[in-house]
Amino acid sequence: MKTKELLSGLRSKSIQELNDDLVAAKKELFNLRFQNATNQLDNTSRIKEVRKQIARIQTVISETKAAD
C-alpha cells in the first residue's frame, strides 16, 4: 500500500520536480555508501531503499516522457 501511495505522489509531479528528487536521492545514496565504507552506517537497509526509490523515480520519468 505504501508503494502505491508513493507512486501516485511521484506521478503527480512535473518532470523538473522528479529530476530534483532524483538528484537528491542520488546524493543520499552517495552519502550512504560513503558512510558504509567508513563503517559509520547503522541502518544498511537504507541503501536498498534509496536504490529502489531512484528506480521508481526514473521509471515515472520515462513513463511521463513516453506519454508526451
CHARMM-style PDB file with segment names, atoms N, HN, CA, C and O in Angstrom:
ATOM      1  N   MET     1       0.834  -1.192   0.000  1.00  0.00      PROA
ATOM      2  CA  MET     1       0.000   0.000   0.000  1.00  0.00      PROA
ATOM      3  C   MET     1       0.874   1.248   0.000  1.00  0.00      PROA
ATOM      4  O   MET     1       0.555   2.227  -0.675  1.00  0.00      PROA
ATOM      5  N   LYS     2       1.941   1.223   0.730  1.00  0.00      PROA
ATOM      6  HN  LYS     2       2.200   0.428   1.279  1.00  0.00      PROA
ATOM      7  CA  LYS     2       2.817   2.381   0.834  1.00  0.00      PROA
ATOM      8  C   LYS     2       3.436   2.726  -0.526  1.00  0.00      PROA
ATOM      9  O   LYS     2       3.615   3.898  -0.857  1.00  0.00      PROA
ATOM     10  N   THR     3       3.760   1.695  -1.302  1.00  0.00      PROA
ATOM     11  HN  THR     3       3.615   0.743  -1.033  1.00  0.00      PROA
ATOM     12  CA  THR     3       4.383   1.902  -2.603  1.00  0.00      PROA
ATOM     13  C   THR     3       3.411   2.574  -3.560  1.00  0.00      PROA
ATOM     14  O   THR     3       3.808   3.451  -4.328  1.00  0.00      PROA
ATOM     15  N   LYS     4       2.145   2.176  -3.526  1.00  0.00      PROA
ATOM     16  HN  LYS     4       1.823   1.464  -2.902  1.00  0.00      PROA
ATOM     17  CA  LYS     4       1.145   2.778  -4.406  1.00  0.00      PROA
ATOM     18  C   LYS     4       0.957   4.251  -4.088  1.00  0.00      PROA
ATOM     19  O   LYS     4       0.794   5.068  -4.994  1.00  0.00      PROA
ATOM     20  N   GLU     5       0.976   4.591  -2.817  1.00  0.00      PROA
ATOM     21  HN  GLU     5       1.108   3.927  -2.081  1.00  0.00      PROA
ATOM     22  CA  GLU     5       0.844   5.991  -2.414  1.00  0.00      PROA
ATOM     23  C   GLU     5       2.054   6.793  -2.883  1.00  0.00      PROA
ATOM     24  O   GLU     5       1.913   7.927  -3.340  1.00  0.00      PROA
ATOM     25  N   LEU     6       3.238   6.206  -2.771  1.00  0.00      PROA
ATOM     26  HN  LEU     6       3.354   5.284  -2.400  1.00  0.00      PROA
ATOM     27  CA  LEU     6       4.453   6.875  -3.213  1.00  0.00      PROA
ATOM     28  C   LEU     6       4.427   7.102  -4.720  1.00  0.00      PROA
ATOM     29  O   LEU     6       4.785   8.180  -5.195  1.00  0.00      PROA
ATOM     30  N   LEU     7       4.005   6.089  -5.471  1.00  0.00      PROA
ATOM     31  HN  LEU     7       3.714   5.213  -5.085  1.00  0.00      PROA
ATOM     32  CA  LEU     7       3.949   6.214  -6.921  1.00  0.00      PROA
ATOM     33  C   LEU     7       2.917   7.244  -7.357  1.00  0.00      PROA
ATOM     34  O   LEU     7       3.165   7.996  -8.299  1.00  0.00      PROA
ATOM     35  N   SER     8       1.780   7.295  -6.703  1.00  0.00      PROA
ATOM     36  HN  SER     8       1.578   6.683  -5.937  1.00  0.00      PROA
ATOM     37  CA  SER     8       0.777   8.293  -7.071  1.00  0.00      PROA
ATOM     38  C   SER     8       1.299   9.694  -6.778  1.00  0.00      PROA
ATOM     39  O   SER     8       1.001  10.636  -7.512  1.00  0.00      PROA
ATOM     40  N   GLY     9       2.069   9.834  -5.717  1.00  0.00      PROA
ATOM     41  HN  GLY     9       2.311   9.069  -5.120  1.00  0.00      PROA
ATOM     42  CA  GLY     9       2.687  11.123  -5.411  1.00  0.00      PROA
ATOM     43  C   GLY     9       3.724  11.516  -6.446  1.00  0.00      PROA
ATOM     44  O   GLY     9       3.829  12.684  -6.819  1.00  0.00      PROA
ATOM     45  N   LEU    10       4.499  10.526  -6.914  1.00  0.00      PROA
ATOM     46  HN  LEU    10       4.413   9.577  -6.611  1.00  0.00      PROA
ATOM     47  CA  LEU    10       5.508  10.803  -7.931  1.00  0.00      PROA
ATOM     48  C   LEU    10       4.865  11.155  -9.269  1.00  0.00      PROA
ATOM     49  O   LEU    10       5.344  12.041  -9.977  1.00  0.00      PROA
ATOM     50  N   ARG    11       3.789  10.466  -9.613  1.00  0.00      PROA
ATOM     51  HN  ARG    11       3.401   9.746  -9.038  1.00  0.00      PROA
ATOM     52  CA  ARG    11       3.132  10.707 -10.902  1.00  0.00      PROA
ATOM     53  C   ARG    11       2.462  12.071 -10.962  1.00  0.00      PROA
ATOM     54  O   ARG    11       2.220  12.584 -12.055  1.00  0.00      PROA
ATOM     55  N   SER    12       2.158  12.669  -9.823  1.00  0.00      PROA
ATOM     56  HN  SER    12       2.354  12.253  -8.935  1.00  0.00      PROA
ATOM     57  CA  SER    12       1.518  13.980  -9.810  1.00  0.00      PROA
ATOM     58  C   SER    12       2.526  15.117  -9.958  1.00  0.00      PROA
ATOM     59  O   SER    12       2.133  16.272 -10.117  1.00  0.00      PROA
ATOM     60  N   LYS    13       3.829  14.799  -9.908  1.00  0.00      PROA
ATOM     61  HN  LYS    13       4.148  13.860  -9.780  1.00  0.00      PROA
ATOM     62  CA  LYS    13       4.864  15.828 -10.013  1.00  0.00      PROA
ATOM     63  C   LYS    13       5.253  16.073 -11.467  1.00  0.00      PROA
ATOM     64  O   LYS    13       5.040  15.231 -12.339  1.00  0.00      PROA
ATOM     65  N   SER    14       5.827  17.247 -11.702  1.00  0.00      PROA
ATOM     66  HN  SER    14       6.001  17.932 -10.994  1.00  0.00      PROA
ATOM     67  CA  SER    14       6.330  17.554 -13.037  1.00  0.00      PROA
ATOM     68  C   SER    14       7.693  16.893 -13.236  1.00  0.00      PROA
ATOM     69  O   SER    14       8.303  16.407 -12.284  1.00  0.00      PROA
ATOM     70  N   ILE    15       8.158  16.881 -14.478  1.00  0.00      PROA
ATOM     71  HN  ILE    15       7.662  17.276 -15.251  1.00  0.00      PROA
ATOM     72  CA  ILE    15       9.442  16.251 -14.779  1.00  0.00      PROA
ATOM     73  C   ILE    15      10.575  16.979 -14.061  1.00  0.00      PROA
ATOM     74  O   ILE    15      11.522  16.340 -13.601  1.00  0.00      PROA
ATOM     75  N   GLN    16      10.494  18.297 -13.960  1.00  0.00      PROA
ATOM     76  HN  GLN    16       9.726  18.816 -14.334  1.00  0.00      PROA
ATOM     77  CA  GLN    16      11.537  19.055 -13.277  1.00  0.00      PROA
ATOM     78  C   GLN    16      11.600  18.686 -11.799  1.00  0.00      PROA
ATOM     79  O   GLN    16      12.687  18.527 -11.243  1.00  0.00      PROA
ATOM     80  N   GLU    17      10.447  18.549 -11.165  1.00  0.00      PROA
ATOM     81  HN  GLU    17       9.564  18.678 -11.617  1.00  0.00      PROA
ATOM     82  CA  GLU    17      10.418  18.149  -9.758  1.00  0.00      PROA
ATOM     83  C   GLU    17      10.957  16.730  -9.586  1.00  0.00      PROA
ATOM     84  O   GLU    17      11.653  16.438  -8.614  1.00  0.00      PROA
ATOM     85  N   LEU    18      10.632  15.855 -10.531  1.00  0.00      PROA
ATOM     86  HN  LEU    18      10.066  16.092 -11.320  1.00  0.00      PROA
ATOM     87  CA  LEU    18      11.148  14.482 -10.471  1.00  0.00      PROA
ATOM     88  C   LEU    18      12.657  14.464 -10.627  1.00  0.00      PROA
ATOM     89  O   LEU    18      13.343  13.702  -9.945  1.00  0.00      PROA
ATOM     90  N   ASN    19      13.182  15.299 -11.522  1.00  0.00      PROA
ATOM     91  HN  ASN    19      12.625  15.917 -12.076  1.00  0.00      PROA
ATOM     92  CA  ASN    19      14.637  15.372 -11.686  1.00  0.00      PROA
ATOM     93  C   ASN    19      15.309  15.883 -10.421  1.00  0.00      PROA
ATOM     94  O   ASN    19      16.379  15.405 -10.046  1.00  0.00      PROA
ATOM     95  N   ASP    20      14.684  16.855  -9.763  1.00  0.00      PROA
ATOM     96  HN  ASP    20      13.814  17.243 -10.068  1.00  0.00      PROA
ATOM     97  CA  ASP    20      15.224  17.360  -8.494  1.00  0.00      PROA
ATOM     98  C   ASP    20      15.232  16.259  -7.428  1.00  0.00      PROA
ATOM     99  O   ASP    20      16.200  16.117  -6.681  1.00  0.00      PROA
ATOM    100  N   ASP    21      14.138  15.479  -7.365  1.00  0.00      PROA
ATOM    101  HN  ASP    21      13.351  15.595  -7.972  1.00  0.00      PROA
ATOM    102  CA  ASP    21      14.076  14.365  -6.421  1.00  0.00      PROA
ATOM    103  C   ASP    21      15.133  13.319  -6.740  1.00  0.00      PROA
ATOM    104  O   ASP    21      15.734  12.733  -5.839  1.00  0.00      PROA
ATOM    105  N   LEU    22      15.355  13.090  -8.035  1.00  0.00      PROA
ATOM    106  HN  LEU    22      14.867  13.566  -8.767  1.00  0.00      PROA
ATOM    107  CA  LEU    22      16.344  12.102  -8.466  1.00  0.00      PROA
ATOM    108  C   LEU    22      17.748  12.522  -8.047  1.00  0.00      PROA
ATOM    109  O   LEU    22      18.526  11.699  -7.564  1.00  0.00      PROA
ATOM    110  N   VAL    23      18.073  13.787  -8.227  1.00  0.00      PROA
ATOM    111  HN  VAL    23      17.442  14.456  -8.619  1.00  0.00      PROA
ATOM    112  CA  VAL    23      19.392  14.289  -7.828  1.00  0.00      PROA
ATOM    113  C   VAL    23      19.573  14.157  -6.317  1.00  0.00      PROA
ATOM    114  O   VAL    23      20.634  13.750  -5.844  1.00  0.00      PROA
ATOM    115  N   ALA    24      18.533  14.504  -5.567  1.00  0.00      PROA
ATOM    116  HN  ALA    24      17.671  14.835  -5.951  1.00  0.00      PROA
ATOM    117  CA  ALA    24      18.617  14.404  -4.104  1.00  0.00      PROA
ATOM    118  C   ALA    24      18.796  12.953  -3.659  1.00  0.00      PROA
ATOM    119  O   ALA    24      19.560  12.678  -2.734  1.00  0.00      PROA
ATOM    120  N   ALA    25      18.096  12.025  -4.311  1.00  0.00      PROA
ATOM    121  HN  ALA    25      17.475  12.248  -5.063  1.00  0.00      PROA
ATOM    122  CA  ALA    25      18.214  10.616  -3.945  1.00  0.00      PROA
ATOM    123  C   ALA    25      19.598  10.076  -4.289  1.00  0.00      PROA
ATOM    124  O   ALA    25      20.156   9.279  -3.535  1.00  0.00      PROA
ATOM    125  N   LYS    26      20.152  10.499  -5.412  1.00  0.00      PROA
ATOM    126  HN  LYS    26      19.699  11.147  -6.024  1.00  0.00      PROA
ATOM    127  CA  LYS    26      21.493  10.043  -5.781  1.00  0.00      PROA
ATOM    128  C   LYS    26      22.544  10.583  -4.824  1.00  0.00      PROA
ATOM    129  O   LYS    26      23.509   9.888  -4.508  1.00  0.00      PROA
ATOM    130  N   LYS    27      22.366  11.821  -4.356  1.00  0.00      PROA
ATOM    131  HN  LYS    27      21.581  12.386  -4.613  1.00  0.00      PROA
ATOM    132  CA  LYS    27      23.287  12.381  -3.363  1.00  0.00      PROA
ATOM    133  C   LYS    27      23.189  11.601  -2.049  1.00  0.00      PROA
ATOM    134  O   LYS    27      24.198  11.314  -1.405  1.00  0.00      PROA
ATOM    135  N   GLU    28      21.953  11.264  -1.666  1.00  0.00      PROA
ATOM    136  HN  GLU    28      21.133  11.497  -2.189  1.00  0.00      PROA
ATOM    137  CA  GLU    28      21.766  10.498  -0.434  1.00  0.00      PROA
ATOM    138  C   GLU    28      22.418   9.121  -0.564  1.00  0.00      PROA
ATOM    139  O   GLU    28      23.051   8.641   0.376  1.00  0.00      PROA
ATOM    140  N   LEU    29      22.262   8.486  -1.725  1.00  0.00      PROA
ATOM    141  HN  LEU    29      21.747   8.876  -2.489  1.00  0.00      PROA
ATOM    142  CA  LEU    29      22.879   7.176  -1.941  1.00  0.00      PROA
ATOM    143  C   LEU    29      24.397   7.262  -1.858  1.00  0.00      PROA
ATOM    144  O   LEU    29      25.042   6.388  -1.278  1.00  0.00      PROA
ATOM    145  N   PHE    30      24.961   8.310  -2.434  1.00  0.00      PROA
ATOM    146  HN  PHE    30      24.437   9.020  -2.904  1.00  0.00      PROA
ATOM    147  CA  PHE    30      26.410   8.501  -2.349  1.00  0.00      PROA
ATOM    148  C   PHE    30      26.849   8.630  -0.898  1.00  0.00      PROA
ATOM    149  O   PHE    30      27.818   7.997  -0.479  1.00  0.00      PROA
ATOM    150  N   ASN    31      26.139   9.446  -0.135  1.00  0.00      PROA
ATOM    151  HN  ASN    31      25.351   9.960  -0.475  1.00  0.00      PROA
ATOM    152  CA  ASN    31      26.490   9.641   1.277  1.00  0.00      PROA
ATOM    153  C   ASN    31      26.353   8.341   2.074  1.00  0.00      PROA
ATOM    154  O   ASN    31      27.178   8.046   2.939  1.00  0.00      PROA
ATOM    155  N   LEU    32      25.308   7.570   1.775  1.00  0.00      PROA
ATOM    156  HN  LEU    32      24.638   7.810   1.073  1.00  0.00      PROA
ATOM    157  CA  LEU    32      25.123   6.296   2.473  1.00  0.00      PROA
ATOM    158  C   LEU    32      26.252   5.326   2.148  1.00  0.00      PROA
ATOM    159  O   LEU    32      26.753   4.634   3.035  1.00  0.00      PROA
ATOM    160  N   ARG    33      26.654   5.271   0.881  1.00  0.00      PROA
ATOM    161  HN  ARG    33      26.248   5.833   0.160  1.00  0.00      PROA
ATOM    162  CA  ARG    33      27.755   4.390   0.503  1.00  0.00      PROA
ATOM    163  C   ARG    33      29.062   4.816   1.159  1.00  0.00      PROA
ATOM    164  O   ARG    33      29.871   3.981   1.562  1.00  0.00      PROA
ATOM    165  N   PHE    34      29.255   6.129   1.259  1.00  0.00      PROA
ATOM    166  HN  PHE    34      28.597   6.807   0.931  1.00  0.00      PROA
ATOM    167  CA  PHE    34      30.464   6.637   1.902  1.00  0.00      PROA
ATOM    168  C   PHE    34      30.466   6.263   3.378  1.00  0.00      PROA
ATOM    169  O   PHE    34      31.492   5.834   3.906  1.00  0.00      PROA
ATOM    170  N   GLN    35      29.330   6.421   4.047  1.00  0.00      PROA
ATOM    171  HN  GLN    35      28.497   6.770   3.618  1.00  0.00      PROA
ATOM    172  CA  GLN    35      29.226   6.053   5.457  1.00  0.00      PROA
ATOM    173  C   GLN    35      29.430   4.560   5.654  1.00  0.00      PROA
ATOM    174  O   GLN    35      30.042   4.131   6.632  1.00  0.00      PROA
ATOM    175  N   ASN    36      28.909   3.767   4.711  1.00  0.00      PROA
ATOM    176  HN  ASN    36      28.412   4.116   3.917  1.00  0.00      PROA
ATOM    177  CA  ASN    36      29.062   2.317   4.807  1.00  0.00      PROA
ATOM    178  C   ASN    36      30.523   1.914   4.662  1.00  0.00      PROA
ATOM    179  O   ASN    36      30.991   1.006   5.349  1.00  0.00      PROA
ATOM    180  N   ALA    37      31.238   2.580   3.779  1.00  0.00      PROA
ATOM    181  HN  ALA    37      30.858   3.318   3.221  1.00  0.00      PROA
ATOM    182  CA  ALA    37      32.648   2.261   3.554  1.00  0.00      PROA
ATOM    183  C   ALA    37      33.501   2.605   4.764  1.00  0.00      PROA
ATOM    184  O   ALA    37      34.515   1.956   5.019  1.00  0.00      PROA
ATOM    185  N   THR    38      33.094   3.622   5.509  1.00  0.00      PROA
ATOM    186  HN  THR    38      32.270   4.150   5.303  1.00  0.00      PROA
ATOM    187  CA  THR    38      33.862   4.025   6.683  1.00  0.00      PROA
ATOM    188  C   THR    38      33.291   3.443   7.981  1.00  0.00      PROA
ATOM    189  O   THR    38      33.663   3.863   9.077  1.00  0.00      PROA
ATOM    190  N   ASN    39      32.377   2.465   7.840  1.00  0.00      PROA
ATOM    191  HN  ASN    39      32.075   2.124   6.950  1.00  0.00      PROA
ATOM    192  CA  ASN    39      31.757   1.788   8.983  1.00  0.00      PROA
ATOM    193  C   ASN    39      31.027   2.735   9.926  1.00  0.00      PROA
ATOM    194  O   ASN    39      31.033   2.525  11.139  1.00  0.00      PROA
ATOM    195  N   GLN    40      30.401   3.768   9.387  1.00  0.00      PROA
ATOM    196  HN  GLN    40      30.395   3.938   8.401  1.00  0.00      PROA
ATOM    197  CA  GLN    40      29.620   4.695  10.202  1.00  0.00      PROA
ATOM    198  C   GLN    40      28.119   4.517  10.002  1.00  0.00      PROA
ATOM    199  O   GLN    40      27.320   5.175  10.668  1.00  0.00      PROA
ATOM    200  N   LEU    41      27.732   3.628   9.084  1.00  0.00      PROA
ATOM    201  HN  LEU    41      28.381   3.093   8.542  1.00  0.00      PROA
ATOM    202  CA  LEU    41      26.318   3.452   8.763  1.00  0.00      PROA
ATOM    203  C   LEU    41      25.709   2.389   9.670  1.00  0.00      PROA
ATOM    204  O   LEU    41      26.196   1.261   9.736  1.00  0.00      PROA
ATOM    205  N   ASP    42      24.631   2.764  10.374  1.00  0.00      PROA
ATOM    206  HN  ASP    42      24.235   3.681  10.321  1.00  0.00      PROA
ATOM    207  CA  ASP    42      23.958   1.831  11.269  1.00  0.00      PROA
ATOM    208  C   ASP    42      22.884   1.028  10.533  1.00  0.00      PROA
ATOM    209  O   ASP    42      22.765  -0.181  10.735  1.00  0.00      PROA
ATOM    210  N   ASN    43      22.110   1.689   9.689  1.00  0.00      PROA
ATOM    211  HN  ASN    43      22.206   2.671   9.525  1.00  0.00      PROA
ATOM    212  CA  ASN    43      20.993   1.052   9.003  1.00  0.00      PROA
ATOM    213  C   ASN    43      21.380   0.794   7.543  1.00  0.00      PROA
ATOM    214  O   ASN    43      21.150   1.640   6.678  1.00  0.00      PROA
ATOM    215  N   THR    44      21.962  -0.361   7.275  1.00  0.00      PROA
ATOM    216  HN  THR    44      22.149  -1.048   7.977  1.00  0.00      PROA
ATOM    217  CA  THR    44      22.427  -0.651   5.921  1.00  0.00      PROA
ATOM    218  C   THR    44      21.282  -0.925   4.953  1.00  0.00      PROA
ATOM    219  O   THR    44      21.480  -0.856   3.740  1.00  0.00      PROA
ATOM    220  N   SER    45      20.108  -1.231   5.452  1.00  0.00      PROA
ATOM    221  HN  SER    45      19.947  -1.287   6.437  1.00  0.00      PROA
ATOM    222  CA  SER    45      18.970  -1.472   4.561  1.00  0.00      PROA
ATOM    223  C   SER    45      18.503  -0.187   3.885  1.00  0.00      PROA
ATOM    224  O   SER    45      17.769  -0.233   2.898  1.00  0.00      PROA
ATOM    225  N   ARG    46      18.921   0.939   4.406  1.00  0.00      PROA
ATOM    226  HN  ARG    46      19.518   0.977   5.208  1.00  0.00      PROA
ATOM    227  CA  ARG    46      18.547   2.232   3.800  1.00  0.00      PROA
ATOM    228  C   ARG    46      19.131   2.357   2.385  1.00  0.00      PROA
ATOM    229  O   ARG    46      18.531   3.006   1.528  1.00  0.00      PROA
ATOM    230  N   ILE    47      20.282   1.749   2.137  1.00  0.00      PROA
ATOM    231  HN  ILE    47      20.770   1.222   2.834  1.00  0.00      PROA
ATOM    232  CA  ILE    47      20.892   1.783   0.809  1.00  0.00      PROA
ATOM    233  C   ILE    47      19.952   1.136  -0.206  1.00  0.00      PROA
ATOM    234  O   ILE    47      19.731   1.673  -1.291  1.00  0.00      PROA
ATOM    235  N   LYS    48      19.407  -0.009   0.153  1.00  0.00      PROA
ATOM    236  HN  LYS    48      19.586  -0.446   1.035  1.00  0.00      PROA
ATOM    237  CA  LYS    48      18.484  -0.717  -0.738  1.00  0.00      PROA
ATOM    238  C   LYS    48      17.224   0.106  -0.985  1.00  0.00      PROA
ATOM    239  O   LYS    48      16.727   0.157  -2.110  1.00  0.00      PROA
ATOM    240  N   GLU    49      16.708   0.742   0.048  1.00  0.00      PROA
ATOM    241  HN  GLU    49      17.111   0.701   0.962  1.00  0.00      PROA
ATOM    242  CA  GLU    49      15.505   1.565  -0.084  1.00  0.00      PROA
ATOM    243  C   GLU    49      15.736   2.728  -1.036  1.00  0.00      PROA
ATOM    244  O   GLU    49      14.885   3.028  -1.873  1.00  0.00      PROA
ATOM    245  N   VAL    50      16.880   3.380  -0.912  1.00  0.00      PROA
ATOM    246  HN  VAL    50      17.571   3.136  -0.232  1.00  0.00      PROA
ATOM    247  CA  VAL    50      17.178   4.539  -1.759  1.00  0.00      PROA
ATOM    248  C   VAL    50      17.389   4.096  -3.204  1.00  0.00      PROA
ATOM    249  O   VAL    50      16.978   4.795  -4.129  1.00  0.00      PROA
ATOM    250  N   ARG    51      18.024   2.945  -3.406  1.00  0.00      PROA
ATOM    251  HN  ARG    51      18.358   2.377  -2.654  1.00  0.00      PROA
ATOM    252  CA  ARG    51      18.205   2.435  -4.772  1.00  0.00      PROA
ATOM    253  C   ARG    51      16.861   2.168  -5.433  1.00  0.00      PROA
ATOM    254  O   ARG    51      16.679   2.469  -6.613  1.00  0.00      PROA
ATOM    255  N   LYS    52      15.922   1.606  -4.686  1.00  0.00      PROA
ATOM    256  HN  LYS    52      16.070   1.361  -3.728  1.00  0.00      PROA
ATOM    257  CA  LYS    52      14.582   1.354  -5.220  1.00  0.00      PROA
ATOM    258  C   LYS    52      13.845   2.661  -5.492  1.00  0.00      PROA
ATOM    259  O   LYS    52      13.110   2.771  -6.473  1.00  0.00      PROA
ATOM    260  N   GLN    53      14.041   3.647  -4.624  1.00  0.00      PROA
ATOM    261  HN  GLN    53      14.638   3.557  -3.827  1.00  0.00      PROA
ATOM    262  CA  GLN    53      13.417   4.950  -4.823  1.00  0.00      PROA
ATOM    263  C   GLN    53      13.935   5.595  -6.105  1.00  0.00      PROA
ATOM    264  O   GLN    53      13.158   6.177  -6.863  1.00  0.00      PROA
ATOM    265  N   ILE    54      15.235   5.496  -6.353  1.00  0.00      PROA
ATOM    266  HN  ILE    54      15.866   5.023  -5.738  1.00  0.00      PROA
ATOM    267  CA  ILE    54      15.827   6.033  -7.578  1.00  0.00      PROA
ATOM    268  C   ILE    54      15.214   5.343  -8.793  1.00  0.00      PROA
ATOM    269  O   ILE    54      14.866   6.006  -9.771  1.00  0.00      PROA
ATOM    270  N   ALA    55      15.080   4.031  -8.741  1.00  0.00      PROA
ATOM    271  HN  ALA    55      15.363   3.493  -7.947  1.00  0.00      PROA
ATOM    272  CA  ALA    55      14.496   3.280  -9.852  1.00  0.00      PROA
ATOM    273  C   ALA    55      13.047   3.690 -10.095  1.00  0.00      PROA
ATOM    274  O   ALA    55      12.620   3.810 -11.243  1.00  0.00      PROA
ATOM    275  N   ARG    56      12.296   3.905  -9.026  1.00  0.00      PROA
ATOM    276  HN  ARG    56      12.643   3.807  -8.094  1.00  0.00      PROA
ATOM    277  CA  ARG    56      10.898   4.327  -9.181  1.00  0.00      PROA
ATOM    278  C   ARG    56      10.816   5.698  -9.833  1.00  0.00      PROA
ATOM    279  O   ARG    56       9.989   5.917 -10.718  1.00  0.00      PROA
ATOM    280  N   ILE    57      11.661   6.614  -9.406  1.00  0.00      PROA
ATOM    281  HN  ILE    57      12.333   6.436  -8.687  1.00  0.00      PROA
ATOM    282  CA  ILE    57      11.656   7.962  -9.982  1.00  0.00      PROA
ATOM    283  C   ILE    57      12.016   7.896 -11.464  1.00  0.00      PROA
ATOM    284  O   ILE    57      11.368   8.541 -12.289  1.00  0.00      PROA
ATOM    285  N   GLN    58      13.039   7.124 -11.804  1.00  0.00      PROA
ATOM    286  HN  GLN    58      13.565   6.600 -11.135  1.00  0.00      PROA
ATOM    287  CA  GLN    58      13.443   7.002 -13.202  1.00  0.00      PROA
ATOM    288  C   GLN    58      12.339   6.372 -14.044  1.00  0.00      PROA
ATOM    289  O   GLN    58      12.148   6.753 -15.199  1.00  0.00      PROA
ATOM    290  N   THR    59      11.616   5.417 -13.481  1.00  0.00      PROA
ATOM    291  HN  THR    59      11.771   5.108 -12.543  1.00  0.00      PROA
ATOM    292  CA  THR    59      10.514   4.786 -14.204  1.00  0.00      PROA
ATOM    293  C   THR    59       9.401   5.785 -14.480  1.00  0.00      PROA
ATOM    294  O   THR    59       8.868   5.824 -15.589  1.00  0.00      PROA
ATOM    295  N   VAL    60       9.048   6.585 -13.497  1.00  0.00      PROA
ATOM    296  HN  VAL    60       9.481   6.553 -12.596  1.00  0.00      PROA
ATOM    297  CA  VAL    60       7.984   7.572 -13.678  1.00  0.00      PROA
ATOM    298  C   VAL    60       8.420   8.626 -14.710  1.00  0.00      PROA
ATOM    299  O   VAL    60       7.605   9.078 -15.514  1.00  0.00      PROA
ATOM    300  N   ILE    61       9.698   9.015 -14.688  1.00  0.00      PROA
ATOM    301  HN  ILE    61      10.360   8.648 -14.035  1.00  0.00      PROA
ATOM    302  CA  ILE    61      10.198   9.980 -15.676  1.00  0.00      PROA
ATOM    303  C   ILE    61      10.067   9.404 -17.075  1.00  0.00      PROA
ATOM    304  O   ILE    61       9.604  10.093 -17.985  1.00  0.00      PROA
ATOM    305  N   SER    62      10.469   8.151 -17.263  1.00  0.00      PROA
ATOM    306  HN  SER    62      10.845   7.592 -16.525  1.00  0.00      PROA
ATOM    307  CA  SER    62      10.390   7.554 -18.599  1.00  0.00      PROA
ATOM    308  C   SER    62       8.940   7.354 -19.036  1.00  0.00      PROA
ATOM    309  O   SER    62       8.628   7.516 -20.216  1.00  0.00      PROA
ATOM    310  N   GLU    63       8.048   7.005 -18.106  1.00  0.00      PROA
ATOM    311  HN  GLU    63       8.301   6.874 -17.148  1.00  0.00      PROA
ATOM    312  CA  GLU    63       6.630   6.878 -18.442  1.00  0.00      PROA
ATOM    313  C   GLU    63       6.046   8.224 -18.868  1.00  0.00      PROA
ATOM    314  O   GLU    63       5.265   8.298 -19.817  1.00  0.00      PROA
ATOM    315  N   THR    64       6.426   9.276 -18.165  1.00  0.00      PROA
ATOM    316  HN  THR    64       7.060   9.216 -17.394  1.00  0.00      PROA
ATOM    317  CA  THR    64       5.919  10.603 -18.486  1.00  0.00      PROA
ATOM    318  C   THR    64       6.426  11.063 -19.851  1.00  0.00      PROA
ATOM    319  O   THR    64       5.669  11.641 -20.631  1.00  0.00      PROA
ATOM    320  N   LYS    65       7.679  10.815 -20.139  1.00  0.00      PROA
ATOM    321  HN  LYS    65       8.294  10.345 -19.505  1.00  0.00      PROA
ATOM    322  CA  LYS    65       8.233  11.202 -21.436  1.00  0.00      PROA
ATOM    323  C   LYS    65       7.612  10.397 -22.569  1.00  0.00      PROA
ATOM    324  O   LYS    65       7.399  10.931 -23.657  1.00  0.00      PROA
ATOM    325  N   ALA    66       7.321   9.130 -22.334  1.00  0.00      PROA
ATOM    326  HN  ALA    66       7.494   8.696 -21.449  1.00  0.00      PROA
ATOM    327  CA  ALA    66       6.697   8.295 -23.354  1.00  0.00      PROA
ATOM    328  C   ALA    66       5.254   8.704 -23.631  1.00  0.00      PROA
ATOM    329  O   ALA    66       4.756   8.545 -24.745  1.00  0.00      PROA
ATOM    330  N   ALA    67       4.596   9.228 -22.612  1.00  0.00      PROA
ATOM    331  HN  ALA    67       5.000   9.357 -21.707  1.00  0.00      PROA
ATOM    332  CA  ALA    67       3.201   9.649 -22.781  1.00  0.00      PROA
ATOM    333  C   ALA    67       3.098  10.947 -23.581  1.00  0.00      PROA
ATOM    334  O   ALA    67       2.051  11.229 -24.164  1.00  0.00      PROA
ATOM    335  N   ASP    68       4.163  11.731 -23.613  1.00  0.00      PROA
ATOM    336  HN  ASP    68       5.013  11.502 -23.139  1.00  0.00      PROA
ATOM    337  CA  ASP    68       4.122  13.015 -24.329  1.00  0.00      PROA
ATOM    338  C   ASP    68       4.256  12.867 -25.795  1.00  0.00      PROA
ATOM    339  OT1 ASP    68       4.239  13.862 -26.519  1.00  0.00      PROA
TER     340      ASP     68
END
